[in-house]
């Protein structure tokens, strides 16, 4: 992969097909400074999902170079480079197109189409844990190299996700535009308060993309102020207003100030009949999915329940980046944010031990240079990891983190 090259170049004739020879091609300068003329132009197919057109055949080239600028334009994709790998994703769907690895300062396109936030040497169990314990079918969609797996034996999934029955599916079709319909539900109270005193959370689900926002609450009365902030964020970020808002008939949703705000913003508020939560099935199922995943994360990592709020937020972050069967296995985050990277930072195993670089000024020269912490999730507003220090009894946010995953 070459970010400086304007053309694809290959010195290996056997990799090219449909070569058209020409004497009028312009000279190019190789990395050693020598100028040479291409002999022709052909096609190359380094991956089943990637075809390179107009590849210059340069016999003197010691490398096969793929132009990053040509790739992103021709395939309408984004290419994200990390310290030891890179990934190519379709900007519209977020689907993985190709992956590669770093070796001696160079990045090589490889035949693996796996989720490159995980190394090819990682075990399926580690990848499963990093991505928040998704089902086998979703894991295989994200990591095609695991398609041969027939079972995924995870005791934490059995303990955390075991159910008796499912909610009946609504026959109503999916909405046709973003935020024309938003579902909402409040979960709680939790018997165990979080480290910051949270006992509830409210979820807002965009019906079109199924992308979910979760906000922790200490009391149910915080719903109105949270909804106003969410409404303003949607207007500012997407330039649209919520048309229809669907919730169950809890008092917090039916308060006078909430109803006045709905009327003032011309939002249609649909509520369920008493004792019929199935009418708000999208939000009910989403909250159940969030709690199942959070419970599984806590059980797998042996993290105390007082960090349950962090587990819910981490679950929401990961679920938004998983294929959803309700939208034809598209990825919710990629529908709303087609230009954004799916994983701005590589996912890590929830609850794993990590070491955060200590940036405290004025520390002794022989003092430890890192703080031992527990990894608890990701930030919505910063490109870093959310960690907790038992020694300091507080949360730390940092991108300079070393992980001990197991």
DOFI-360310 format. One record per residue: x, y, z of N, C-alpha, C, O in turn; residue in one letter. Coordinates in steps of 0.1 Angstrom, whole numbers, plus 5000, padded with zeros to 4 digits. Each point is the difference from the previous one (the first is absolute). Example, Ala and Ser with C-alpha at 12.3 -4.5 7.8 and 13.67 -1.06 7.14 Angstrom:
513249435078499150125000500950125000501050005007a 498650114986500950115000499250115008500550115001s 
END
This chain:
500949885000499150125000500950125000500950025008x 498850084983500950114998499150135000499250024991x 501050065020499150125001500650114991499350104997x 501949894998500650104992499949984985500250094992x 499549795004499949964985498750054995499049985006x 501150074981498750044993499549894992498950014994x 501949885004499649894991500449875007500949995008x 498349904988500449875004501249954992500050034988x 501049915018501249964993500349855003499949965012x 500549964978500449875003501249964990500050044989x 501049895017501149954992499849864997500949944993x 498050005011499849854998498949984990498950025002x 501649944986499049984989499049905002498950014995x 501449895013499149895003498850045008499049935000x 501150185007498950055008499050084992498950035005x 501450004982499250094992499249924990500549904995x 498450155001499249954989499650114991500050125004x 499649854984499550094990501050124998499650125000x 501749844999501050114998500050064986499949934990x 500150205010500050074987501450075000500350095008x 500549874982501450065000500050134992499250024991x 501650085014500050134994501450065002500749985010x 499850104980501250075001499850155004501050075002x 497849975000499750145002499750035015499650115003x 500649795006499750035014501150095006501249984996x 498450105013501050105006501049935009499649895006x 501650164996501049945009499550025014499350095004x 501249825005499750015014501449985007500949954995x 499150105017501350005008499849905011499150015008x 501849894993499949905011500650055013500550125000x 499349815010500550045014501550035000500450085008x 500449854984501450025000500450124991501250024999x 497950054996500350124992500149974985500150104992x 499949785004500249974986498750014992498949965005x 501250114984498850024991499949884990501049964995x 497850005003499749894991498750014993499150075005x 500749874984498850014992499249875002500549894998x 498250125005499149885001499949944986500150074990x 499849805009499949934987498549984996499749994988x 499450025022498649984996499150025012500450045011x 498349944987499050025011499149875000499649964989x 500149995023499249895001499150005013499950115006x 499549784997499149985012500749905009500649914997x 499150125016500449905011498949985009499250095003x 500849795003498949965009500749945013500049885001x 500550215008500749945012499049935009500549915008x 498350134993498949945008498849974992499850074989x 499449845015498749974993499150125000499250024991x 501050075019499150115001500650134995499450115000x 501949884995500750124996500649984986500849914998x 498850174993500650004986500750144997499450105002x 501849894994500850124997500050024985500649924993x 498950195002500150044986501150094997500650065009x 499849944979501150094995501349995008500550105005x 499949774997501349985007501150014991500149934989x 500950165014501250014991500949895001500449965011x 500049984978501049895000501450064998500350044990x 500449955022501450065000500949895004500249975011x 500549974979500949885003501150035010500449915007x 500050224995501150035009499550025015500850035008x 497949964994499450045013500249875009499649904997x 501150125015500149895009498849975008499949905007x 499150194993498849985008498850014991500050064989x 498949885016498750024994499250115009499749975011x 500150144983499550125008498650024997499650014988x 499550005022498650044998499850145005500350035012x 499350064979499850145004498850025009498949964996x 501350105016498950025009499050094994498849985002x 501650134992499050104994499249934989498850035000x 501849894992499349944989499049905006498849994995x 501649935015499149905006498850075007498849964997x 501450145010498850075007499050064991498850005002x 501750054986499150064990499349894992498850004998x 501949904998499549894991499049915008498949964995x 501450015017499249915008499050075010499349935007x 500850204993499250085009500149945014499049975007x 502350024998500249945013500950095008500650104995x 499549875018500950075009501149905004499749885001x 501550175001501149915004500650065013500450115001x 499549805010500550055013501349925004500049884999x 501050205004501349935003500250005016499850115006x 500649784999500349995014501549965001500750004990x 499849985022501449975002500549884993501149994996x 498049905004500549884994499049944990500249884996x 498850194999499149954990499350124994500150125005x 499149864984499150104995498849934995500049884998x 498950195000498749944996499450094989500250135001x 499149814990499350074989498549975002499649895001x 499650224999498649995002499250084990500450114996x 498549834999499150074992499450125007499449985011x 500650144984499650115007498550015002499550065009x 499749874982498650005001499449905010499150035008x 501549854993499549905008500949965012499549945009x 501750104991500949975010500649864999500749955008x 498949984981500549864998501550004997500550084993x 500149815013501449994998500349964985499449904995x 501550174999500449964986501349935000500249904992x 500850145016501349945000500750035013499650105007x 501549834995500850025012501449994997500449954989x 500550095020501449984998500850015012499450035011x 501949944989500850005011501350094998500450024988x 500250025023501250084999501249915002500049915008x 501150114984501249935002501250094996500150044988x 500849985021501250084998499750144994500650054991x 498350015014499750144996499150014988499650114996x 500149774997499150004988498749935004500049915008x 499050134985498749945001499649924988500050054989x 499749825014499849904989498549965000499449965010x 500050054978498649954998500149855001500849934993x 498350015015500049855002498649954995499150074998x 500949795001498849944995499049985011498849964997x 501550085015499049985011499050124999500450114999x 498449865002498950105000499450015014498850035002x 502049935008499550005014499950145005500650104995x 498849915017500050135007501450035005500549925009x 500150184986501450025003500350075013501150025003x 497850015004500350055014500449885008500450025012x 499649864982500549885007501049944991499949984988x 501249975018501149944993499649864996499249945006x 501450024983499849864995500449905010499649884999x 501350155010500549915010499149995012500149915008x 498950184993499150005011499049884999499649964990x 500149985022499149895000498650054998499750125003x 499349794992498650054999499450045013499250095001x 501349855010499550045013500350145004499250075005x 502149974992500450145003499350104991499550105005x 500349874983499350094991498550015004499450115000x 500049785004498650005005499950095012499050075002x 502049925007499950085012500250154997499450095006x 501649944985500350144996498750074995499850125002x 499549814990498850064993498849995008498950034995x 501249945018498850015009499149884999498850015003x 501849864995499249885000498850004990498949975004x 501450064983498949994990499649854998500849915003x 498150074990499649874996501049944990500750084994x 499349795004500949944990499850054986500950034993x 497849995003499750054987500650144997500550034990x 499350065020500550134999501550015000500750074993x 499949845016501550005000500649954987501050064996x 498349854997500549954987499850104989500850004991x 498250095010499850104991501150115001500550064990x 499949975023501150095002501449954997500950074996x 499249805007501349934998499849884991499949895006x 500150134981499749884991501049895002499649884996x 501650145009501049895002499549905010500549895001x 498550155007499449905010498849934995499249945008x 500550074979498849944994499949855002499049944999x 502249995003500049865002499649965014499749885003x 500150215006499649975014498649955000499150074994x 500649825012498649945000499450045014498750015000x 502050005010499550045013500950105007501250014996x 498350065013500850105008499649975015499050055005x 501949885001499749965014500550115010501150015003x 497950075001500350115009499149995012498850034999x 501749935013499249985012499450145004498850005005x 501950114993499550135004498850034992499050075005x 501049904982498850024991498849925005498950065000x 501349825004498949925005499450065013498850005002x 502150045007499650065013499350144998499150035006x 501550054984499550134999498950024990499250105001x 500649814990499050024989498949895000499150014991x 500949905018499049895000498650065002499850085009x 499349884982498650065001499049894999500249894996x 498650145008498849914999499250024987499649904994x 500250235003499250034988500450134995500750075006x 498849964981500350134994498850084998498949945000x 501350194998498850084997499549974986500849974991x 497950045007499549984987500450124991500050125004x 500449854984500450104990498850084995499049954997x 501350185001499050094994500049974985501049984994x 497850045000499949984985500250134993500050014988x 500150105020500250134994501450014993501049965006x 499150104982501250014993500950115006499750085009x 501649914986501050105005499750134994499550024989x 500850095019499850144995500950034988501049934998x 498650174995500750024987501150115001500650024990x 499550055021501150105001500450015014499449955010x 501850114992500650005013499250095009499650114996x 500249855016499350075011498650044997499450095007x 500049854983498550014998499349935011498850035004x 501849875002499549935012501149965010501049954996x 498850095016501049975011499249925011499050045004x 501649855000499549925011500750035013501250034999x 498249965012500650025013499549925011498849965000x 502050015010499649925011501050035012501150024998x 498349975014500850025012500249875006499149925002x 502250055002500249875008500550045014500750105002x 498849825007500450025014498849995010498949994995x 501450035018501350035006500949875002499449895002x 501850134997501049895003500149995015500050105007x 500149784998500149985015501450055005500150045011x 500949974980501350045004500350134992500050014988x 500250105020500350134993501449994994500949935006x 499450154984501350004993500950085009499650065010x 501749944987501050085007499750155001500450075010x 498849984980499650145000498650025004499450114999x 499949785006498750025005498949974990498850035003x 501549924985498949984990499349875003500649905003x 498050104995499249885002499149974989499449904999x 500550204991499149984989500850044987501150065001x 498349904988500550054987498850024991499149925000x 501050174990499050024990500649984987501250044997x 498149894994500549984986499250074990498750005002x 501950054988499350064988500549924988501250004997x 497949944995500349924989499550064987498850024999x 502050014992499650054986499549884992500749914998x 498050104999499449894993500649964987500149894996x 500350214996500549984987501449935000500249904993x 500750145016501349945000500249905012500949925000x 498250085010500149935012501250045009500449925008x 500250194989501150055008499450055013498950065000x 501849915011499550025013500850105008501250005000x 498150095008500750095009499549955014498949985003x 502150025007499749965013500550115010501150044998x 498150005012500350105009499749945014498949955003x 502150055006499849965014499350115008500250114998x 499049845012499350095008500049965015500049885003x 500150225005499949975015498549995004499749935010x 499550144983498550015003499250014987500550064991x 498349885009499250014988499650144996499750034988x 500350065022499650144997501050074990499750114995x 501549835003501050064991499649984985500750064992x 498349865006499649974986499850124991500650014989x 498650095016499750114991501250084996500250044988x 500749995021501250084997500949924990500750064991x 499449815011500849914991499450004986500750014990x 498049985009499350004987500250134993500350004988x 499650115019500350134993501450014995500250054989x 500849905018501350004995500249914988500750034991x 498649855010500149914988499350064988500649994989x 498350075013499350074989500850114993500150004988x 500650085021500950104994501249944993500450064990x 500149835015501249944993499649954987500750014990x 498149935008499549944987499850124991500449994988x 499050125016499850114991501450064996500150034988x 500849985021501350064996500949914992500650054990x 499449825013500949914992499449954987500849984990x 497950015009499449944988499150104992499649974989x 500150145017499250104994498649964998499350054991x 500149865017498749964999499350005014500750015010x 498049984990499350005013499349865001499749944990x 500150025022499349885003498550024996499450095005x 500149824987498650014996499049935010499050065004x 501349824999499249925009500849935011501149954997x 498450065015500849955012499149905006498850025004x 501749854998499249895005500649965013501149975001x 498050025009500549955014498849935006498950004995x 501449945017498949945008499450115008500650115001x 498349875006499250115006500550025015499150005009x 502250014993500550045013499750145003499950094991x 500049955022499750135004501050104995499750124997x 501649845003501150094995499850054986500350114996x 499149804996499850034986498750094998499850064990x 499349935020498750074999499950125009499050065001x 502249995004499950125008499650124992500250004988x 499450105018499550124993501150074992499850044989x 501449975017501150074993500549924988500450054990x 499549815011500449924989499050014989500450024988x 498349985015499050014990500050144994499750024988x 500550095019500150134995501250014990499950074990x 501249875013501250004991499649934987500450054990x 498949845011499649924988499150094991500250004988x 498950065019499150094992500750114993499750044989x 501250035019500750114995500949964988500250084991x 500449805009500949964989499249924990500749944991x 498050055010499249934990500449854999500049954989x 500349995022500349865000498849925004499350035010x 500449874982498849915003500549905011501049924997x 498450075014500449915011499049885001498950025003x 501649874993499249885001500449925013501249985002x 497849985005500249925012499349875000499049984992x 501449925016499449875000498850005009499850095009x 499349814989498949985010500649945013501149944999x 498250085012500549945012500249854999499249934994x 501950025012500349865001500249934986499949884999x 500550204991500349954987501450044995500050084991x 501149885016501350054996500449954985500950064994x 498449845001500349954987499850114989500650004989x 498550105014499850114991501250094998500150084991x 500749915019501350074999501249904999501050015006x 498749894985500949894999501450034996500949945006x 499350164985501450034996500850045012501249955002x 498350145006500850055012500149895010501049995007x 498049934995500049895010501149904996500849965009x 499250004979501049914995501450065001501049935004x 499150194993501450075000500550005014501249985003x 497950065007500550015014500349865005501049985007x 498349924988500349865005501449964994500849945007x 499450104980501349974994501250075007501049945003x 498750185001501150085007500349935014501149995004x 497849985003500249945013500649864999500949975008x 498749954982500649874999501550014997500949935006x 499550164985501450024996500850055012501149965003x 498350145004500750065012500249895011501049995006x 497949934996500149905010501149904997500849955008x 499350014979501049914995501450065002500949935004x 499350204993501350065001500450005015501249975003x 497950055006500350015014500449865005500949985008x 498349924988500349865004501349954995500749935007x 499550094980501349954994501250065007501049935002x 499050205001501150075006500150005015501050055005x 497949905001500050015015500150145005500550025011x 498950074982500050145004498750025009499049954997x 501250125014498850025009498950074994500150084990x 498749905015498850054994499950155001499250074993x 501649995016500050155001500550064987499950134999x 500749804992500550054988499049964988500350004989x 498549975015498949964991499750114990499849974988x 500250155016499850114991501050014989499750034988x 501649955015501050004990499949884990500250014989x 499349885017499849884991498950034990500049964989x 498950115015498950034991500550104990499649984988x 501150125015500550094990501049944990499950024988x 500949895017500949924992499249914990500449994989x 498649955017499149914991499450084989499949954989x 499650175014499450084990501050044989499649994988x 501650055016501050034990500349884991500150024988x 500049865017500349884992498849964992500149964988x 498750045017498849964993499750094988499649954989x 500750185013499850094988500949974989499850044989x 501349885013501049974990499949854996500949954994x 498049995009499749864996498949994989499150095001x 501049824990498949984990498749985008499949925010x 499050134985498649995006499149934990499850054989x 499649845016499149924991498850094996499349974990x 500350125018498850084998500250104988499050064995x 502249975001500350094989500949924990500950064994x 498849825003500649924990501549985002500850014991x 499649985022501449985004500950114997501249984998x 498250145000500950124999500450045014499549955010x 501550144991500550045012499450145004500250094992x 499149925020499450135003500950124999499650104995x 501649895011500950125001500350044986500250124997x 500149794993500450034987498950064992500250084990x 498549895013498950074993499950145003499950094991x 500349955022499950145004501350074998500050124997x 501149815004501350074998500949934990501049935003x 498650074984500749934990501450044998500849924995x 499650205009501350054998500949975012501350024999x 498149935012500849985012500649865000499449914995x 501750075012500649875002499149925010499550065010x 500449814987499249925009500649995014499350015010x 502049974991500750005012501150105000501149974995x 498750155010501150105001501249955007501150044997x 498649885013501149935008499749865000498849965001x 502249954999499749855000499249965013500350055011x 498749864987499249955012500949925009500949934995x 498850075018500849925010499049935008498850035001x 501749875007499249915008499650085012500850055008x 497949964994499450085012500549945013500049875001x 500450215008500449965013501449955001500549955011x 500350054978501349965000500950105007499750125001x 501449825004501050095007500850084990500349954989x 499950185014500750094991500850095008499850025012x 501250044981500950095007500050144992500350004988x 499250105019499950134994501250095003500550005012x 500150064978501250085002499750115010499150074998x 501849955012499850105010500650134995501250024999x 497950084999500450134995500150115011500150114997x 499749845015500050095012501450085000501049945001x 498950194999501350085000500650005014499349985010x 502050034991500850015012500149875008500450005012x 499449894981500249875007501549965002500850054992x 499549875018501349965003500649924988499349934993x 502050095005500649934988500049855002500049924990x 499950035022499949855002498649955002499749885003x 499350214996498649965001499549934988500650014989x 498449905012499549924989499550104989499550105002x 500749854986499750084988498649974995499650064990x 499749855016498749964995499149975012500549975011x 498250044987499049975011499349874996499549994989x 500449915020499349884997498550035001499550045010x 499749924979498650045000499249884994500649894997x 498150135003499149904993499350074989499550115001x 500549824987499450064988498549995001499549895001x 499850224997498550005002499350054988498750025001x 501950024988499250044988500750114992501250025001x 498050054991500450094990499350145003499050015006x 501650094988499450145002499350044987500449964989x 498550115013499250054989500750134994499850034989x 501050045020500550134995501550014999500550104996x 500249795008501450004999500549874994499349895002x 501850114991500649884994500949935011501350014999x 498149925010500849945011499249905007498849984997x 501849955013499449895007499650065014500750085006x 498249864999499450045013500549905010499649884999x 501250165011500649915009499750045014499650125003x 500549795007499850045014501249955008500449894999x 500150205010501149985008499549975015499450095006x 500849794999499649965013500950085010499550035011x 501750004986500950075009499550155002500150055011x 499550014978499650145000498550015003499550115003x 499749784995498650005002499350104990499150075004x 501449934984499350094990500349954986500849914998x 498450144993500149964986501250084993500250125003x 500449824987501050064992499749984985499549894996x 500750214996499849994986501450024993500650105002x 499849804990501350014994500049924987499349904999x 501650144991500349924988501349935002500349914992x 500450125018501449955002499849885011500350025011x 499349874984499649895009500649874995500049974988x 500549955021500549874997499149895007499750025011x 499949884981498949915004500749865003500949964993x 498649985018500349865003498649924999499349995009x 500549964978498749934998500249855002501149944997x 497950005008500049855002498649944998499849885001x 
END
